[in-house]
Amino acid sequence: MTRPVPAFDWIGHHADLSPDAVALVDDGRDLTLTYAQLEDQSRRLAAWFEANGVGTGERVAFLAANTTDVFEALFACAKLTAVLVPLNWRLAIPELQFIVNDCRPQVLVFSAEFAEAAAELETPVKLQLGADYTAAKENANPAAVGPVTATHDDPWAILYTSGTTGHPKGAICTHGMFFWNAINIGHAVGLTSRSTNLNVLPTFHSGGLNLYTTPCLHLGARSINLAEFDPGKVLEYLESGEITHFFGVPAIYQFLAEHPSWEEADLSPVESWACGGAPMPVALLQRYADRGVVIRQGMGLTETSPTVFLTDEAHAIAKVGSVGKPALHTEIRVVDEDGVDVGTDEIGELWVRGPNVTPGYWERPDANADSFTDGWLHTGDAARIDSDGYVFIVDRWKDMYISGGENVYPAEVEQVLFHHPNVLDVAVIGVPDEKWGEVGMAVVVPREAGSFDGDALLGFCREKLARYKIPKLVRTVDELPRNAAGKVLKRSLKEMLM
């Protein structure tokens, strides 16, 4: 019988070894936490959670914009073998309600700005960040919490991704996935205990959690977290000499390059630059390269925690457009529709396997059956491998598109649009956009073409969808192209309209 691999206590270890080393900086609150302080705060929060019904496998939902409190909650959950569910604060209340109904958290932690939403979400216990949160920790007994007993197979978080059926799916993220991602990406970008990461990505995302804050916390390094993305402030940090590692989505790099301080900014102190979430425009990569900044393109998924690829610096320009080769502890295949490996430079679907891959979706056996074959995760991305072994993501195997680093699944948007009284038929496709990478285009067959109002249709979406999911463009057609089975031929639709 195989002995379970223990997860161990990352923060407890560093609090014992280097208690005064800085773990986290919360720029929005001008707050710094050493490893000793992070250990004390997470233990106190764990004690409060336990006293309020959180035990092994119980879920703790977290609804707040970027704050280091989410990492206190994450490591508090680790001490109880509980499961953190970071909620996407950009979602509309009905979308949040679906997730809460699905994962059934015992506790909801939320910030004051989301108090109205929190009041509508049904959970047994609620805890508001601020005075209530501080008092809860102050009155808790950290000594009451026992040692970490979780194993690499135990769930540590559930991260929800939009589903192609219109309902989000909760990707189960185990302790092992967090660990192996820390090893994979830490090895790839050269993280050490002396590194400092600047995180500007939302912490309800795998990227915001794991690129590179949790890898830094695994190593005893430091991560500075911004409450929101401010290109001017980010540029100040990047030229300050404090930051060694930076990861962003293409839109972030575009906003930085358009800022008035860009031309004069000295970016040389940063050791490692990387990008993911969407393909990086070649012209933008070159613009940074002209400044001596080599941005390494990567690719990953929530389901892979997230690192799958990152180009090596030596080939980031020579293999422009590639996402590189697979990470150290990750296997890949590119297969045809029958699951057979394709040849060099042939296009197929990318499959991934390894200890960084999710064991499945929360209470979704149907999705698991569709998404896995013998342990291989079907990514839904079309890819090719060149003769040197470099991987290129060439298209979406499915219909999902990425806008500003956010995954958007057209079926979810289409379900909302179908409720508009003047929409007879509709399809949503992703189209190129210089700022966001891609944006949505709603292609509508109106019931009454003479009275159709595209702006009103977009307004109809605003109370029902997160902002980034709302299409930016609307086109009308007499009919949508469909195959014999009735499925909309979206590739043909793009060819018609672009």
Buried (B, 14 or more C-beta within 10 A) or exposed (E): EEEEEBBBBBBBBBBEEBBEBBBBBBBBEEBBBBBBBBBBBBBBBBBBBBBBEBEEEBBBBBBBBBBBBBBBBBBBBBBBBBBBBBBBBBBBBEBBBBBBEBBBBBBBBBBEEBEEBBEEBEBEBBBBBEEEBEEBBEEBEBEEBEEBBBBBEBBBBBBBBBBBEBBBBBBBBBBBBBBBBBBBBBBBBEBEBEBBBBBBBBBBBBBBBBBBBBBBBBBBBBBBBBBEBBBEBBBEBBBEEBBBBBBBBBBBBBBBBEBEEBEEBEBEEBBBBBBBBBBBBEEBBEBBBEBEBBBBBBBBBBBBBBBBBBBEBEBBBEBBBBBBBBBBBBBBBBBEEEBEEBEEEEBBBBBBBBBBBBBBBBBBEEBBEEBBBEEBBBBBBBBBBEEEEBBBBBEBBBBBBBBBBBBBBBBBBBBBBEEBEBBBBBBBBBBEBEEBBBBBBBBBBBEEEEEBEBEEBBEBBEEBBBEBBBBBBBBEBEEBBBEEEEEBBBEEBBEEEE
